[in-house]
Amino acid sequence: MDKGVTQTIAEYVARVMEEDIADSAAVSMVRRSVTDVLACIVAGRQEPVTEIIQRNLSSLYGSSLQAHLIGTDVGCSALDAAFWGATVAHALDYDDVLPSGNLHPSCVVFPTALAAAEMINSSGREVIKAYIVGSQVMGWLGHLLGVHHYSLGWHPTATVGVVAAACTAAAVWRLTVSEIESAIALAASQSGGLQHNFGTMAKAVQVGFAARNGLLAADLARNGVTGSKNILDGEQGFLAIHSAKPWLKMQSDMAMLKMVENTGLYGINIVHPAIIYKRYPSCYATHRPIATMLKLMNQFPLDASGIASIDVEVAPGALAPLKYHQADTPLKAKFSMEYVMAAAAYLKRVTLHEFTREVIENPDVQGLAGRVKVRENGTLIKGEEPSNTSLVDRGEVVVQVNMTDGQQFKEINMESITCDDSAIQKKLVECLGYARVADKASTLIQTIQDLNQSDRIRDWAANIGELLVS
């Protein structure tokens, strides 16, 4: 009998943690991801949702000192650490994305790996390996569910993230295949997260729940709680009930997972395209339009006061997460194509500052936002599988600026928008500046570089906290 997805993934998680870290490119990838997600965490500490959660954590979940609230010098339980870290990492919607599956990996996987490792005071090398494992699992499951999981209204970072978090913690703790299968079952039973919460604090909290509940699932399995050995499989399994794909199509896609049996720690063969690091602190569906708008404004250059209207055309399904046509809060603005295009036109940049009330309430920006017209160039048909699993990186983005004097300027973009190492370091400086600790950037970068040299991860986490609060 062929192995199912659950067993295949459980065997992968158990097997690859026995491998040595020998691939310098993979270590560099993890450092890049950790730099990016820590930048988001430091800046995210300024968000109201972060302050509320930190104020209430001790009364909600207890106060055993197993780990740190990442980026602070506050000791906490491992569950608190995972919940806090994931919520804060996603609070600004500036964290990285996996277009395959339309999800954010690092905001779930890294805080979970760090919390699990701190719980047993493991090494930085184990965190690096567990991060790769969790990202792999998240990407594979996102790929199998396809775009229709997203189009049904689910928030994949949370729904898939809880299973990935369980696998991440299981990897750190070196659980057996049977225990990992139970951890996956317990995590899948806690899966949840809805797009209706986009543009509110609850979007980030959903991600925090995923990390916390995945860690809890792995800990319960580690202590003997059992669950279904094939929770992901079958017509009533996790994958089938969370997707609009016909079951026969799902089965053919599952055949791809046979590749996993020959995949080592660094063989990211289904997670494609690879992790993308956000250039702008808004929903990834806005990134290609923003980049196209900025190119137009700077290439000619154009005077925003002379813009009559802006037309934006994107691929079918790409507008699904962009719920708000009028943005009256910073969180809603991140999910408003109209707002981000107006901000890009007027200020010729889209940074954290553009999502403050000062800018959002600017009457010139709001006025232009009302003259932005957005449409999809077709319809995503339920049950039809697009050529890839990304809703927002398919097809062309077309932006046309119509001036009051009758001139028209048009630009077409077909490229994904990401950050290279230099841009990620600039992003780190921006985020630390937003948190008023920009002078700590070089030391933080060096501490991240030393992650794989750390034999006691609690010391590494404590050093991060002391650096950022001193």
Beta strands, then each sheet from edge to edge (+ up, - down):
strand 1: 67-68
strand 2: 75-76
strand 3: 307-314
strand 4: 372-376
strand 5: 397-403
strand 6: 408-413
sheet 1: 1+ 2-
sheet 2: 4+ 3+ 5- 6+
end
